[in-house]
Amino acid sequence: MTLLNLNVRMIAGALLNHDAIRFLGVGVWNVLFSTVCFAVLLKFVFHETHYMLVLVVSTILSVTNSFICHRWFTFRSDAPILKAYLKFYLVYGVQIGLTFILMPVCVELLKWRPIMAQISVTFFTTVITYFGHKYFSFQSDSFMMSRTMVKTSVLRRWPMLSLGAILITSFALGYLFCFVRPVFLNPAQEMAFPRYISAINPIGVDLRLAYDFSKSWITGTTPEIPSLVYPPLERVLRLPLLVFPFRGAFVIQTLITLIAFMSVVLLLPKRFSKSPDWTALSGLFLAGLFSYGMQFEIERGQSNVIAMALVAWALVLFHYGRGASARLVAYLLFSCAIQLKLYPAVFVLGFTTDARDWRRNIVRWGGIGVANAAGLFALGWDAFCVFLSTLTTHSGGYASFGNHSLLSFASVVQKLADGYKPRYYHLEEVAAAGDCIRSVLPEAWLQILGPTVGLSFALILLGCLTAVLAMAYRRNDRTAFKYVMVMCSFVALLIPGVSMDYKLTVLIVVFAFFVSESEPIVLTGKRGMLRAGLFFAGCLLVTLTLFPPEFRPFVLRSSTPLLLSIAVLFTVLMALERRSASGKEDSPADLHE
């Protein structure tokens, strides 16, 4: 009996050492407290008062009770009480706002049952609230002191501009420019909110095709669509979803997508950065969560976020994991991403420990490539031939503003030059753009305009990639790695013939990694000011991709020029970034010299 009590105490002590467990315990207590508090106030104190006033009073008491418990029990914080209390209310307000936004989305758009929606939203907002309180409400002075101690000498000499401030400013400007202006401040003086996603009912059409394809493969029947533009092993990775009916499979994939996105933007940075900029990461998370690309991703039932999450975790395990087992898991996760979506193969460049050890790098990349090429034959020669035929058919792409590949953009430009009239509601704008092109360029140029633009854009992208790889090879430090990953994302977004706008979530995932690896920009004269300006311009262009094409000006309706411009900006930004011998950005010693 004594041994049993000792084991129980040890287990309880181990659990209570984790602030996440304490957070959940306080949450359960606060539910009981708020319920009893409301009942007591309504019955004995304000029995003749309207229940809504009682609810306000009980909410204030419940929030205060929760603040006390979290401060002294959950996070054991020494932050100033008043400041932490106000921050606590701010995080609580974000939780309420997310609840009121996500509940109608789940019930009205996704057609979930209210109870299921409430459970899902509660789980999601609880996770958000936990990180908000841990890294915002109860962030102690000692933590802030340790984070800024290294930068003290720099702060005395030069002002520093945090990436979070730049990101939030760019998000605000993008919101005004791409939402408030077209929706409320349009010339018609009426609220204009078009249906910006060509939704197909029932929802989740791409997942449904993959689901039926995997199901027919298991049952041995002929699928409705004979082939899909996915590697053969993709149907094997989908098998766990076949346990559920399609509606349940769609719900599960949606939840996995959101969890994967949250894990990469909010959890992963802590694995490789001691003091990530949580303001910037929180802004990226919220912006990406409600972005046009994420909505498109969920509506189609796509798995780009899941594939990129696998890539991100694989790279972190490869670079920061311990032992051969961590690298083996990293290779396995990366291979799953490639077999789920073929384009993550370009991120094989991230599996580099020493940029100048080219022999070992080629062997490592070649091994990953051979293993995944063999995976294409895993289901037999016939399955590979069908996949290759389908891939070849789709490699030519098609002209659409929602397809941001270089081939698609070149086709759109050529059709505008030829006087093509698309069947959209932007007909007048498209016709005016075509007339403008034909009035400026001679007839001989109009015939080759599309291929010329496509080839020029491809050469610009190739030049940016080559420049970034050359600088990474010369510097051979960890900080150059973030630029390589950003450039790989542009290759993945622009090169495939079919690259729909739901893939724009790839940019947010990689950009979160970039922000986590970056330090605040030190405004050291002209170079520092230029770096700050370029980063702000890049953030502003990234912000524009968060909004639907219909909300942007016509010249920015296609995401292709935006993505290519961001690639050029970040290439120049890398060239301007001074490196020290230790590999740190703009270290105080370098600035002093």
TORLO-136070 format. One record per residue: z, y, x of N, C-alpha, C, O in turn. Coordinates in pm, whole numbers, plus 50000, padded with zeros to 5 digits. Layout:
// TORLO-136070
ZYXZYXZYXZYX...
This chain:
// TORLO-136070
500004988050084500005000050000500005012550087499335022350057500765012050196500825023450287499465025450354499005036750371498825014250392497515015250455496485020750358495615028550397496585016850230495655021950130495835037050111494855044550105497095041350104497345055750090496815063450211496275074350198496985057450330496495064050451494975065450448494435075850485494265054850402492805055550393492355065850291491405073250314493065066350178492715076250075492895090350129492055099050106493995092550202494225105950258493175109350363492725120850370492775099750444491765102450545490425105850481489745115150524490055098350377488785101050308488825114750241487865122450249489955117650173490085130650106490045142050206489425152450181490715140150320490695150650422489315152850479488905164150504488565141750500487205143050553486295150250455485455158350495486465147250327485645153950226485975168750217485075177150206487265172050221487665186050206487325194350329487375206650324486965187750439486545195450556485165201550538484785210350616484405197350438483065202650412483175213350303483675210850194482695225250335482815236050237481945233650114482225239050007480885225450126480065222350009480865214249907480735216549787481695204749955482535196949864483585206049799483845205149679484185214749879485175224149823484515233449722485125237149622483265237249749482535245949657482355239149521482565245349416481965226449523481795219249397483125217749323483185218949201484195215049399485505213849335485945226749268486445226649156485745237849337486085250849278485215253549156485675259549059483935249149161483055251049046483575243748923483555249248813484045231348941484605223848828485845230848775486025232048653486715235448866487925242448824487575255248749488225258548649486575262448794486235275048731485675273048590485875281348502484955261848569484465258748434485645256848339485645262048228486635249248384487825247048302488585260048279489025262848168488725267848386489465280448375488785289948277489445295748191487455291648289486745301048202486795296648056486915304947966486715283448033486775278447895488145281147833488255286247722489195277747908490555279947857490835294847843491455299047745490395302847939490625317247935489975323447812490595331447743488735319747783488045325047665488765320947537488925329047446489195308447530489865303647410491195310747388491525314547276491965312547495493265319147483493105333747443493815338647355492165340847508491945354847474491475356447330491915365347258490585347747290490045348747155491085345447049491075351146940491985336147080492955331546980494205340246975494715343046866494725344547091496035350747094496015365547134496925372947095495035370047209495065383847259494135392847181494555403347132492875388947170491885397247101491395390246974490195389146951492335385546893491945377546778491225385746671490555380046584491355398946675490655407346579489475414746642488925424046582489085410846761487995417246834486765408346832486855396146821485585414846843484335407246844484305397946965484775401347074483745386146943483775375947049482995380147173483295375447283481995389047159481235393247276482095401547371481955400347493482975409947317483895417447402484875408047471485205409847588485325398047399486195387947459485455380747571486045377747675484165377847550483375371147653483275379647779483345374347890483115392947764483035401747880484325401347960484305400048083485455402347890486755402347957486995388848026487425388448142486715378047955486945364748014486015362248133486395355348228484795367748128483865366148240484385373248364484325367748474484905385348346485475392748461486635384948521486735383748644487515379648436488635371748486488175358948555488735354948657487145352548498486645340048556485985342648691486175334948785485215353448701484565356648828485625360048932485505356049048486665367348892487735370748986488465358049032488775356649151488725348948939489365336248975488485328449072488975322849170487165328149043486255321049132486205327549270486145320649372486245340949274486235348049402487465344549485487355341949604488615344449422489865341249493489815327049550490165324849666489375317649469489325303649514488325301649627488595294749725487155307849612486135306249715486545313149845486255308149954487195324549834487565332049955488635324650035488495323150157489685320149968490815314450042490765299150055491465293450139489965292449972489935277849977488585272550025488535264250116487495277149964486175271549997485705275750134485455267450222485565289050154484965294150278486005299350378485685301650494487255301150331488335305550420487905317650503487955317650626487465327850430486845339450493487875350250523488895351450455487585358150628488415369650661487645382650640488015393050695486555382050560485775394050531486605403650447487495399150374486355416950454487085426650371487005423050224485935419450174488125424050154488205419150017487265426849924486495420649850487325440049925486515447949832485025445849856484265444049761484625445949982483215444050016482745430149973481675428649915483565420050001483205406449962483175404849810482345397449757484075411849741484135411049594482865416749532482315411049437482395427949585481165433949534479955425149565479065423649481479925419349685478845410249719478865397849629477825392449592480085393449596480245381749511479595384349374478925375649319479815396149321479215399649192477695400349202476985396649109477205405049316475755405849334475135391949334474115389849268475725382649404475215368849405475325362749266474435355449222476415365649198476595360549061475515366048969475015358948882475145378848989474075384748909472735378248935471955376148843472455374849063471225367749096471195354049028470145349748979472335347449024472415334348957472095335648809471335327648754472665345648744472395347748601470935351148579470305346048486470385360048665468975363748651468045351848666467095350448588468305343348765467475331448783467585322048663466595315948622468775320948607468965312348491468135317148373467465309148307468185330348346467445335848233465935335448257465155335648161465495334948384464065334048413463575319548407462535316648348464335310348467463895296648479464015288648349463215279648324465015292048266465175284548141463935285648051463445275348005463425297748023462195298347941460995291648008460165285747940460915292548141459815285948211459865270848189458845264548161461045265048203461185250548188460985246048043460345235748018461525253747948461465249547808460115252947745459505244447680459655265447765458435269747696457165265547769456195261447706457155266647902455945263647978455845248848013454825242447988456915243448071456895229348112457255219847999457125207648014457715225347885458045217247766459155207147791459125196047738460135211047874461295202547894462245204147777462215214147705463095194247759464165195647661465195205547713465445206147834465805213547623466755223747670467895218047755468305224247853468405206347717469515200547793469065197047935469765200048032467895190847947467365187248079467065199848161467325200248281466525210048094466245222648163467535229048213467595234048325468575228848129469855234748168470455227548288470995233948378470365214248290470905206548402470145209748530470745211848635468825210048521467995212748639468225226848692468375228848813468265236448601468455250348642469845252348700470025259548799470845245848640472205246948691472305241348833472945247348919471675229848856471675223948990471015233449089471525235649199469885238949050469135247649141469915260349172470055264249288470435266949068471175279449090472495277049162472985285949231473065265149146474295262049219474035261749370474815266849449472915255649407472555255149550472325269249603472785272749712471595277249525471325291149567472635298949580472825306349676473525297149484474795304349486475645300349605476315308649666475625287349639476395282649753475965289649882476805294749956474675289949906474195296650028474375311750021474635318150122474255317449901474495331749887475915335649920476145345649988476875327849872478285330849902478615327950048479385335250110478035317150103478395313250239477855323250341478565327050435476615327450323475985335850425475865350550385475335358650460476375354050266476295368050224477645373250176478175382850233478205367050073479445372350015480615371450112481365381050128480775359850177481965357450260481615356450408482295349350483480575363250450480245363550591481295371650665481455383650641481985365250755483145371450819482715381150928481595380550979483645390150964483385399651071483215392651205482445397151290483955381651225483835374451351482455368351368481905367851478481885363551254480525358151260479525369051294478645367051377479665380351229478755391351256478905396351400477925400251464480155396051451480375400751587479705391451688479095396051784479815378351665479175368851757477665369751750476975367151848477155373251633475695374251618475145386551688474025386151739475895397051691475385409651746475885412551887475485422551946476735403951942477315406752073476235407452181476275415952270475265398152171474225397752273473355410252268472775414352369473245416352147472325427452129472985441152147472335451352125474265441352185474985454052189474365463852287474185475652255474045458952407473485468052507472135473552463471805484952494471355465452391470065470152343470255480752235469545490852233471195478552147471435488152039471845501752092471555511952030472525501952208472945514652263471765522652318471825534852327470685515452355469555522352416468435524952315467855535752312468145514752232466995515852145467385511652003468205502651986466805518051903467015513351765466285500151743465225497751801466845491751657466235478751629465895478051481466625483051395464775471751454464285470451317464305455651280463575447651339465115452051182465235438051143463985433651067463335441650999463665420851079462515415451008462755415550858461825416950780464025413950819464345414250676464005427550613463475428050502464315438550684464005451850629462505453650614462045459350514461735448850711460275450050702459735441650587458885446150510460245429450574459765420650468460085426150329459215426450242461315430450309461705435550178460895447850142460475449450028460655456650240459835468550214458415464650175457855470250082457845455050246456475450750213456425443950077455465445850003457455436150043457505429949911457565440549801456905439349698458375450849823458495461449722457165468749703456755471349590456495471949813455195478649802454155469749735453365474249653454165456849771453245447549708453505446149559452565444949481454755446249520455105445249379454595457449301454055456149191454765469149360454285481249294452755481549287452175485449186452125477249395450685478249406449955467349327448925469949266450495455049327449805443549268450425438649138449965428749083451445445349089451995441348959452205453448868451645454148759453025462748913453315474348828452045482248800451805486248686451245484548903450025492648884449035486248787448625492848691448615473448808447625467948716448165464548577447425464848479449465461448568450005457148439450415469248353450135469448234451075479148413451625490248335450925503648357450865511948267450395505748477449825518848510448305518248515447695525348596447695510148433446245508948432445615520248350446305526648271444315522748369443665533948297443685532548146443625542548075443765520248096443765518247950445085522247885445175523147763446125524747967447445528547918448005518347818448575521947715447815505847851448385494947771448775483647865448215482347973449715475747823450175464747909449075454147918448665448447818448625451748040447555442048063448115430648148448415432448266448245419048088448785407448159447845395748136448065387748045446785394648217445795384148194446325370348228447335368848297445635360448179445955346648214445315343648349444135340248357446115345048455445555345148589445395331248649444785329948755445915320848586445705307248632444855300048528445185299848410443775294148573442905286848480443575273648445443155262948488444635274648365445445262948332444625252948252443835256548166444845240348283444175229348213445245221648136446245217348193445025219948010445965212647927445445198447902444265196547875446335188447911447765189447945447975192748093447075191148176449165197348122449475202448255449495191148358449665179448324449305194948486449395185148595448155176548609448275164448633446955182548596445735174448593445495167248727445055155748727445785173848840445555167348969446515155648991446115145249043447755157548952448715146548962448335135248868448495123548901447825138748751447425128348656446295119748712446295107548697445335126248778444245118648838444765109248947444395097548951445635114549034446195106149140447075094949082447075083749131447825098348977448695088548910447865077148851448175065448872446805080748779445935070448719445205062448825444975050448808444845069048935444145062149043445055051649107444615040349131446325055149133447265045549190447565034349091447695022649129447665037948964447965027848862446825017848849447065005748836445585022648851444445013548841444335004748966443874993348959444755010249081444715002249203445714990749195445424979749243446884993149135447894982649121447454972249018447604960249040446914976948907446544967848798445184961348820444834951948749444404966248917443094960448942442014964948847440954958748841442244975648772441264980848679440434991848745440754996248855439384996048678438525006548731439055020148685439195022348565439345029348778439875042448737438805050948670437605048748688439275060648591438355069748524437565077948625436365080048610438255082448731437605089348843437495079248957438525074749007436285075549002436155064649099436745067749236437095058549309436875080649272437415083949404438035097749400437675106049318438985100049492439645112949506439555117449651439365109449742439705130849671439595136249807440945135049876441445144949929441535123249876442785120649944442615108050028441825099349992443355106950139443295094650218443695082450135444455083850039443185070650169443475058550088444965055750073445395051449966445765058150178447195054950168447935064450075449105062050043447285075150030447945084249936448345077049809449395079949751447505067449765447845060049643449065051249663449785048249568449315046949789450515039249818451755048249814452795044249762451635060349868452755069749867453115073949726454245078149702452185072949632452445076749492453095065549412453505067749298453195053649469453665042049391455035044149327455225040049213456025050549395457325052349328457235060049196458075058049107456235068749182456105076349057455635067548941455835071148825455025056048971454535047448864455655040748786455425035248678456875041348840458015035848766458245043848637458795038548540457845056348637458075065248524456775067748449455695066548506456875071248321455675076048252455195089048316455935095348392453975093048286453415104548357454265117048339454445124648435454795119448222455615131348200456815131448294457135141648355457475119948306458605119048398458175120548542458885126648622457005114948578456495116348714456215130948747456475135448858455675138248649455385152448672456675160348693456745169048780457685157448613458985164248627459585161348764460085170348831459545148748806460125144848935459385151649050460015156749142458055151749045457305158149153457585173149157457665179049265457725179449040458025193749037459375196549104459495205949183460375188349072461695190249132461645187649283462275194849361460905177449325460785174549468460085186149539460465189749650459085192049475458395203549533459355215149555459355221249662460165218349455461105229449467462175226549572462535235449650462675214249575463685210649674463095211049814463745215549908461865206149829461205206449960461015220850008461225223850126460615229549918460425243549955461745249849997461805257150096462805247149922464115252549954464615247050088465235254250166464355234350114464855228350238464195234550360464845236350463462905237850348462195243450463462585258050487462765262150601462705265750379462935280150394464405283350416464725292750489465315275750353466735279350359467595269850444468605274150499467205257350456468035247750529467545245350672468345244750765466235244050688465685240550818465945250950927466185247051041465905264150896466135273851005467445272151078467545275451196468455266951010469755265051075469715254251181470595253451266468675245751175468565234851270468075239451407468395233251508467295250251409466715254351537466985268951571466475273751673467755275951490468075289851521469565292151498470095288351394470225298251594471665300551582471985311751484473005311151417471135321651476471415332851387470125337251318469595347951348469605329151224468395333051152468645345251064469775347751022467605352651038467685364550953467675359950807466625357650749468885358650750468985353350614468455363150510468035359050402468465375950541467875385550447466385383050434465845382550323465715381350548464275378650545463975365250481463055364150400464755354950515464505341650460464765341150310464025334650236465825347950265466105348350121464985355450046464565351149939464505366550104463385373450041462135364750035461445364549933461855357650143460705348550144460865337450041459905333749974462075332250029462315321349935462065325949792461365319349716462645337249755462475342149617461025346149591460485343249484460405352749688459005356749669458095344549657457225344149571458315334749744457495322649737457745314449613456835308049561458985314649565459345306749448458585311449324458185303249241458395324549311457715329949194456275334149225455655341249145455755329949337454425334349379453345327449297453555317149233452175333549301450995328049233450645314249287450305305249210450715312449419450395299549478451335288549433450885277349406452645291549424453595281549379453375278049232453465266349195453095287949149452815285149008451575276348994451555266848915450555279549071449325271549070449605257449119449095247749063450415256249224450775243149281451455234349176451105222649161452415240049105453155232249004452265229148885452305218148832451455238848842450595236848724449615225448746449355217548655449055224448867448095213848895448765200548933448115190148934450065200948965450715188749011450325185349154450215173549189450115195549236449715193549375450935190449463452075191649418450675186449586451765182449676451635189049812452015183049913451095201249816450965208249945452325211950003452535210750124453245216449918454585220149966455295207950022455955208750125455165196549955455795184250002455225180250138455965176450229453905181050151453265177350278453725186650390453995181950501453805199750363454225209050467455705207450500456105209750614456505203650402457925200950430458045188850524458885188850614457225178750502457225167250592456825171450734457415166850832455825180250745455405185250876456535192950942456825191051061457185201750866458245210150923459405201650972459885203751084459865192250891460975183850933460585174951052461405172151139459325170551054458855162451166458895170351296459325165251399458455182851291458455191051412459865194151459460135194251580460775196751365462155199551404462795187251466463505188351566462565175451408463115163151466462505160551604463205155951694461235163451621460585161251750461165170151858461405165651970461395182751826461835192351927463365192851942463865195752051464095190051835465545192051840466335179251811467565179251818465635168351777466325155751754466775149351884466345153251993467625139551871468175132851989467715118251992467835110951894467195114452107466835100452125465445097052076464765105152012465045084852108463705080052069463595078051919462505079351863464705074751853464645072351709464255084951633463525084351534464745096551679464395109051613462905111751624462285116151528462335109051740460895111251757460085101151675459025104451622460585089151664459885079151583459855083451436458825082251370460985088551387461025093651250460105105751235459445107351132460065114051338459185125751335457725121551321456995127151240457305111851400455925106951392455645100851254454555102451199456635093851199456455087551068456295098150958455425096950872457145108450961457035119150861455705126550872455075129850772455305129050996454035136151016452865127650968451925132950909452915114750991451845105850944451815105350792450735104850733452975105550728453005106050581452355118850529451635118550428452605129950598451985142550556450465141850568449745146850481449965135850675448515134750694447905125450589446835128250536448585114450560448055105150461448185110450318447535105450227449025120450300449155126750169448105137650151447455138550047447945145850253446945156550257446355156650397447105157550494445085155650411444485153650542444675165550636444795163650757444695177850582444695189650669445945191350756445845198250857447135185550723448265187050816448015181550956448805183951047446895174250974446595168851107446455179951211446685177551329446075191951168445885202951263447205206951330447205212551439448325204051263449625207651319450085197951428451215198851475449195188751469449515179851580449745187851707450415183151799449195200051714449425208551831450895212051847451325215651957451665211051739453095213951748453885203451823455005205951866453305191651840453995180951912453745182552062453115174052126454255193452114454075196852254455415201552311456035210652257455855195252420457095199452485456825208252607457585217452636455745205352676455345213152793453855215952780453035206852793453505228552754452105231952729451215228952849450015226552832451775228952969450965226853088450845212253130450065208853220451615203653064451505189253091450415183652998450705176252905449155187453027448075184552934447785169652922447325165152817448025161953026447765147653018448685140852917448235133252832449975143852928450915137752834450655142752691450775135152595450285155352678449995160752545448785153752483448805150252365447745151952563446545145252510446855130952470446375126152368447675123952551448055110252516448855110052386448635101452300449795119652371450605120152250449745123452128449845116952024448915133652141448045137252029447075125951995446825123051878446535119652101445615108552077446285096852008445685090451922447545093952047448265083051981448495085851834448325077051750448895098251802449085101951661447755101151587447695096251474446685105851652445385105551586444895091451561444385088551453445045082551661444595068751644445395061751535444825054451454446705064051532447545057551430447135061951290447065053751199446865074851272446495079651139445055076251105444735074250987444175075551205442815070851178442835056251133442075052351044443705048251195443845034251153444375033451010444025024350935445235043250972445745043450836444665045250732444825040950617443565051450769442465053250674441795039950639441155038750535441965029850727441385016550703442435006850647442144994950632443645011750616444735002750578444424994950451444874983650435443655000750360443334993950234441944987750235441414984150130441364986450353440084979750365438924989150391439025001350376437824983050432436624990750467436034997950346435585009350357436044991250230435444997250111436185009850069435575019950033437515009250074438305021150038438035032750133437975044250092437855029550262437545040050359436175046150332436025058350339435175037750302433825042850277433795051750153433105061950152434535048050050434595056349929435255069749960434785080149916436345069450038437025081750076436105090650160436045102750137435405084750257434525092450343433375098550264432985109950289432835091050170431745096350087432225108050002431525118149990433395106749942433945117549861434255129749945433995141049904434825127550064435145138650153433875146050195433865158350201432815138650225431545144950263430965152950149430415163750169431085147750028430565154749911431265167949889430635177949855432595168249909433375180349885433415189750005433925200849994432905185350119433005193750238432175206350227432435216250295431155206050141430345218050123431005228850045430555240350046432095225649974432825235549896432015240649778430935235549749432555250649712431845257249603432335271549592433455274649633431495280049537431785294449532432775297449421432515294749304433895303149458434915307049361435905316449427436235314749544436385326349353437415335149407438725327449429439535331549512438935316649357440135308649374440065298749488441055292149518438895297649553438715288949669438585297849792437555304449809439615298149878439635307649988439105301850119439395307250225438345291250114437755285850237436635295150284436105303150207436285293950412435215302250467433875299050401433085308050376433625286250374432385282450308432285288450169431235293250129433375288150095433365293749961433135308749964432355314049884433805315750057433625330250065432185333750103431625343250048431605326250195430205328650232429285326450112428315333850093429575316250032428755313549912428905324749810427925328649746430135329849793430345340949699429575353249743428925359849661429635356349872428915368049924427415366449903426725375949865426895354449930425455352249913425045353349767423985358849736425875348349677425545349349535425585363749487424775367749403426525371549540426535385749506425255392549555424685400949485424825388849675423595394749728422375390549649421405398149640422405378549591421265373649513421275378549369420365375549293422325386149332422395391149194422955381349094422695382448974423725371649142424305361649052425355367948962426155376049008425345364348835426305369548737427235358148695426845349548616428465357948748429395347048713429925348448571429845359048509430455337348522430975337348385432475340148383433245331948334432895351548437434295355348426434395367848343433385373648301435625371948320435805384748252435685396448349435685407948307435585393648483435335404548580433845407448592433425412848694433065404248497431615404848511431145418548559430275419248646431705429348504431245442748542431555445748689430725451348759432745442048735433115444448874432225436548969431785441749071431965423848935431125415449021429705420949026429095421449133429185424948911427835430448907427745443348988426775445549060428785451948978428785464449054428825461649204428165468549282429615451549247429675448149388428335443049438427895446549548427675434649357426355429749397425325440949407424515441149500425365450249312424435461649316424685470249441423745475049503425955471949475426295479949594425765473349721425225480249808425905460149732425415453049850423895454149859423345456849966423235452049748421765452349750421215466349776420105467749828421985476749741421515490349764421705494749910421045504149955422585488149982422895492150120422085484350221421585490150318421925471250201421285462650301419815460450269419435460050152418995458950371417575455850349417395441550297418305433350308416235438750243415965425850181416095414350280416595403650244415645416450402415715405650501417165401650531417455389950553418055411450532419465408450559420125401650440421015393350458419695405150320420305399350200420105384250195420965377050143419005379350247418715365050240419635356750330419845344850304420175362850434421025355350528422445361150531423205358350624422805369250432424095376150436425255366250431426185367250510425205356650339426295347150324426535338950450427665338750500425515331950503425715324350627426175332950744426965328550827425665345350751426075354250861427565357750850428285357350950428015361050729429425364250709430295352050739431315353150805429885340350690430655328150713430755324750861431835321250910429625325850934429645323051077430485333251153431215329651245430385345951115431185356351182432665353951162433445354951256433055350751040434465348051012434955335751089436075335551140434095325451098434485313351171434665316351320435585311051383433805324851376433945328451517435205336751540435865335251643435545345551445436775353351458437995344151457438915345751537437985334451364439105325051357439185316651484440275314351536438045312151534438035304351657438525312651775439245307651861438135325451779438615334151886440115336251881440785336251985440655337951760442115339651746442835326951790443835327751863442355315351747442995302751784442945300651935443935296651996441785303451996441645301752140442585311152216443215307152314442665323752171443525333452237444995329352228445725330352326445425324852111446825320752093447145308652179448195308252243446255298852182446495286952264446525290452412447325285052487445645299652454445645303752595446935310952632447495308452739447405319852545448675326852573449845317252570450775318552650449815307452478450895297552474450895289052600451965285552651449725285652651449635277852774450175285852892450875280452978449855298652896450305306953009451805309353004452475308953107452335311852886453775314752876454605302052884455635301752952454165291452814454825278452822456305279452788457155274052860456635286552677458015287152632458065284452482457035283752415459275283052431459445279252292458995290052195458545287052085459105302652237458815313552145457315314652115456945320252012456455309452204455015309552176454645299252071453575299952010455545289552049455295278651956455085283851814454275278451739455835294451776455735299451639454345305051610453845303751499453725311451710452385316851691451355305651679450395306851602451545294851753450635283451743450695277651602449665274051545451895276551546452035271051412451405280151306450775275351212451585293151323450965302551229449455301351234448785301251130448895300451355447445299451366446935286251311445855285851253447695275551328447305262651269447255263551117446405257351054448165271251059448165272750913446895279650866446355276150761446415289550941445175296250901443975286850913443065287250831443975278351014442915268351026442955258950906441915255650850444155254550867444295245450754443885252050622443395245250532444075265050611443745272150487442275275750477441715275950367441625278750590440285284550586439165274650615438045276650568439415264050690438335255250734437885245150627436675243750609438785238050556438295228250458437375234750354437575246250315436355227250310435405232750214436035236250082435665246250020436985228050037437725230849913439155234149951439905225449995439525246649936440865251149973441325260849865441235273049880441815255249756442175263349639443445271449667444165268949763443695281149580444795290549604446175284149594447155290349634446275271849541447595265649542448035262249685449215259449708447105262449780447475260049920448085272349986448525271550101448125283649916448725295649975450205293850003450775301250082450835283949940452245281149969452435276550114453525277950170451375271250175451435267250316451805279350402452585278150497451235290850370451475302850449452945307050441453515311250542453565305950324454975309750308455865300550389456805305050454455575287650386456385277950461456325280850611457355281050678455115282950663454965285550807455535299250843456095300950951455375308850754455895322250781457425322150788458015329650866458065313750707459515312350715459935306950851460935311350907459175297550903459445292351037459285303451141460095304551233458245311551127458005322451221459155332351221459625336551327459625336051103460735345651092462005339951154462755347151219462235326951134463455320751189463455320951341464525321851403462285320151401462185319851547462085333751609462005334951731462085344351528461845357851579463135365951582464055363751503463185375251675464295384551689463915397951625462735400551603464915406351595464585419851548463695427251648463795425051768462835435751597461905442951682462595455251742463095463851670462605455751874463205467051943462145478051958461085475752015462445489751906461485500651904461455507652040461905519052055460905500552139460845505652276459545513452295458555507852343459545525852259458385534352282457195530252199457335525252087456005532452257454775530052183454565515252155454105511552047454905506752253454685492452233455555486952120455075479252036456825491052117457705486552011457275491651875457315484351776456875504251870456415509851743455135502951696454965500551576454245499651789453005492751753453315478651701452705474251604454245471751766454625458351719455205458951579454885450751493456075468951555456665470451422455595473451318455625467951208454635482051354453565485251260452685473351230452295471151115452355465451334451515453651312452235443251228451635437051140453525441251255454265431451177454385435851032454285427650940454595448851010454665453950873453315452050802453275448250685452215454850873450905452950812450665438250779450125434950673451075429250871450935415050843451755410650723451275402950640452995415650713453845412250599453245417450469453305410750366452655429350474452045435050354450855426650309450665424550189450055421850403448935413250367449415399750314448835394250220450475394450375451065382050322451565384150179451415375450094452155395750154452645398950020451515398949919451705394449806450355404049956449225404549863448805390549820448335388649708448965380649909448585366949871449555360849771449255350449712450715367149751451675361749655451275364649511451795358449419450355374149492449975378449358448605372949321447785370349409448355371049193447065365549149445905374549188446085386649199444715368949208443555377249242443265387849137442795398749171443535384749010443265394448903444115406948913443745417248856445235406348983446115417848997445795426149121446365436849141444895421349204444535428549326443265436749301442525433949207443015446849385441715453649379440585443749404440785433449468439405446949356438305437349363437975433349507437665421749533438055442749600437705439649739438695430049802438395423749904439875428649742440895419549794441075407449704442045399949718440145405449611440325394649514440255380849579440995371849539439405379349676439385366849751440445367349861440605377649927441155356449880442205356149982441655353950122442395355150219440355350650134439785347750266439895359450363440405357550473439435371650327439595382850421441045385950452441365390050564441925384150354443355386650378443885377150484444555381450578443585364250469444085354350564443525356650703444255355550802442245359750712441645362150843442215374750908442405375151029442495385050828443095397350882444505394550935444885399951039445265386250863446605382750910446515375151043447325377251133445525366251054445345358751178445075368151296445625366351404444235378051274443935387651381445175395751417445455397851534445915400351316447115408351341448145400551423448735406051516448355387951389449365380151460448895376351600449715374251689447585375451620447085373151756447385385351844447835383851958447125397251791447435409551865448945410851885449395415151991449715407151783451175408051792451705399051904452635402851975451115387351919451535378352026451195384252163451965383052258450035390752172449635396852299450565408252338450785410752457451125415152237452005426552265453435422252293454235430152344453775410052261455165405552273455495402752418454925393652479456395410352473456785408752613457715396852626458595394552543457515389352731458365377652755459195379852880458725385952976460395374952878461255375352997461235361753064460655352253013461875360953178461895348353252462635337453175462345325653191463585341453093464345331653017463675327552889464135318352822462575334152853461865330652731462355337852611461905334852500463275347252626463785354752512462905366852486462245372052576462915371352360462125382952325462835395652368463995397752333462135404052443462625417452473464115417452508464905424252442464475410052610465875409052646466415422252699465625430452748467725424652691468285437152741467975439452888467775450852929467935428752969467635430453111466225435853131466005444753213465275430453055463905435153067463795449753025463075457453088464495453452920464425467152872465045476652974464575487852992466085472053039466745480553138465825483053257465775493953313465075472353294464135474053403462985483253364462095485853445
